[in-house]
Structure formats: structure tokens, C-alpha cells
Amino acid sequence: MSEKSKSRTGGPAAKRVKAGGRGVPLRKIEYKFDASYRFGERPVEKVDDPSDFHPQYFLRTHSKNNDPADVQTQIWQCSFEPNPEKAHSMTNVVATCGGSSVCFINVDDGEVVLKYNRSTKMATAGENLYAQVWTTLPLDSMGLETMNILAAAGARSTVLLIHPEVGVCYQMFRTVPNKAAAVVCALLFHPKKAAWLFCGHEDGQIQLWDVGIPALPRYDTTPVHLLTIPAVARDVYNLTFSCTHDLLIAGCDGGLFGWKIDMQKIETNDRLERTEFLLPEVDGNGSVLDSVCMLRDDLLAAKCALHGQIYIFSISRSLKKRTMAKSGSQFETQVTDDLMLKLKWSNTDNYYMNMGVDPISCILVCGDDKGALWVYNVADYVTGKVSSPLTEGSQLPPIEPVKILDWPELEDAEVEKARKLRLDTYDIVVDKCAVSPGGHHIVAVTSNNMVCIWKRGKEEDGDN
């Protein structure tokens, strides 16, 4: 699928790709980190009362044909916008994607500041969006001038690049143009290379694209395919990244894998070093990794379907124990109980409930299939105030959540008017959670077309 890069004397390699059967001009690709990149991780700041959340806004924003009583559209993702003016911080805007639309919502007042809808002549009814990710693109060499963009993707392997500040989708391309059934399940921008986009597919392949820096005001840019990581398992459900280890981590239907992202190997199209993280089986249930995220840059949180718990472990300690796999070509490491902090979670037999974390407060949230949010405060375990395997302490029994936020009693006039069944008649699957920096807000999106905004602190008269 990818062409071998051709070296050019005195400069970086360039590639020729085809998009939709048409040739595109050559564009130079720089195989080095952005000059503006600076690694930094804010210290842990424990929240006094991480259990004190109340429902503030429950919004139905992704309705098909703007039906106010639509309870069938699934919303798959939510994520806070990075603050380009303050490193390791976020704005008060959260993006959500589901159905054929992407919404941008102010969590302070519940206002939908922008909605992009794919329901056009170019998009069929089946082109749902399942994945999204933010990046801050540097518009100059030092990143003094920047722009935030959101990438969203899903059915038919279509990737959208949206500049929400001006409300425009300026680029649309397909990662697998010759295969109509191809689906993008996960997206991740390289933290050290803001225009490099990893795309995880339903067939297990992971592609790397350079989406380029758009030339304003026409947004001229040409996405270039750089690399395809062959499938080692089925669906790639989630992607995350450890900057310390330059490790791309994928949670798949069939295992947890990490690839060392080596710029030189990408330029020469060589195979990347791979490590499989082998998690324990529970009651015969194997490794369907339906959620992974970085709690801190060296601490990975992973959830296996049907395990009833969430695992947190150190990447560096796990890598120290790795050995050559039986195949003799890649590595594997057993993530044993003495390396893991376990969080007790729901015993549901449903899949695809995605966690959310705040690395600053170390609040982790995961929803279940009853509309409830399981809230964990792991700050003391991360800092070592409480001894645990995260700081090379002894094993602990599974940690209970500090709070389970139950689905609230809602008055839904539109559903009642349409004579539809109440929202809580069937399972309410919380597909994804996001936690704002400092743990001030939790945003959850559901299988019944709801964006749920919870606020920490005492409920005031003005809150809904």
C-alpha cells in the first residue's frame, strides 16, 4: 500500500501517492520532531473531593434529520480541545462525534458553538463517524502561531479535517480508497509531530499519514501516506502514545501492542519494533482491549471486555521484563499482578465502553451499560502516598470507585411528545468519557444520543 521512500541528496525524502485514482504533486516530508515540541508533564494535583459531581447539561445534539426525539443515534467519542496558549491544558470546548456529525460544545453554558454534519450529497446515510482526535498545528517553525484542528473518521475510511475556529471542513480523504467497506475505528496524532495522523482500522491495520500544514487562506494541503503497520490482531479499538518511550500503543480485538516509532525506520520503510503486552485472562476471557489511555506518560490504563476491572501499570517496568517472542522477530512481556493496580468495574457483558482520564488530578472515569459513571481517584497511588504496584509496592485488592454517578431522572418532553419509550427503558451504554484538566467537568456520550455534562462542586440554582 505504501511506496518505498526515495532519498534525495541534501534533503528529506519525498513520496508520490494517489488519492481517488488521481496523482498528486510531490511534497517533502521531514522525518524529525517538530521544532516547537517540548516534553513536559505537570505534577499531580490531587482533588479534594473527586466524588462531588452533579448533572449540569444533558443534550441531544447528534439527532438524525434534527429529530428532537431521536434516541437511536450513537455518539462514540468526546474530547476536550487543547489550549494552544497554555501547554498541557484544555479549553472549555468539548468535541463529540456520532452519526454523521461532529459537535463542539461549551461545557460552561451547554451551548453548541458549532455543528458539522456530513449529511450531504457526498456522504451516504451509512457513513457514520466513530473516531476523532485534536491536534495543534504549528504555522511557523517555532510554533508561535498555531491552529487547532480536529480529525474525525469512520465508515468508508473517510477522514475529515475540521478547523472549528472558522467552521470549515477543509480536507477529506480516504485511507483505503479501493475498499468501500473499510472502517477507521481509532485516530491519534503523533504528540511530537503534530501533522502525523495514525489511523487504526477494523481489519487491524494502522496507517500513518502526514496531513500537512494547510496554507491559509485556501487551506491548500495534500495528505501523504507514510506507512502501514500490518495487522497483528483484529479491530484497532483505541490508540494512545507514550512520549517517554516513543511508543504507539493499540488496544485491539486480540491483544495489547506497542510499536517503537522510529523516524529513521519510517523514512526507510523498515519494520518497526513491536512489543505485545500480555494481560491475564479472567474466567477464560481473553484480550479484547476495548479501551486504553495514558493516565501519566509512563502509566497505561487498559480495560479488557468481560474482565470486570481496569488495569493500570508502568510501561517502563513492563518493558524491562520483555523477552523475544517465539516467532523470534518481535518482543512480548507478561504484565503480571505484581505490576498492576486493579480498579473494580462493572461485570457487564457489553463491549466498547471507553475510559477518560485527567493526568493532572489522576481522576479516571468509565461508564457502564446502565448510564452510570464509575469515578476513580488514583492520585495517591500514582504519587506513592499509598503504596501500590505503581510505585513498586505490594499488591492490593481491586480499588473501589470513589463514586458511581447514576443516570439521573430526566424530564424529556420531546420523547414523550413523540410517544417514544423512555430513555431508560433499554440499556444506556456510555460509549466514552472525557475529564477536563483538574477534574472540573466530566463529559460522557451515550448510545441513546445524549451528551452528558457533569460538573464538580455543589449544585447551584443556575445549574440545570
Summary of the structure (lengths in Angstrom):
residues: 464
radius of gyration: 21.6
end to end distance: 51.1
largest distance: 69.7
contacts: 1517
relative contact order: 0.15
helix: 8%
strand: 45%
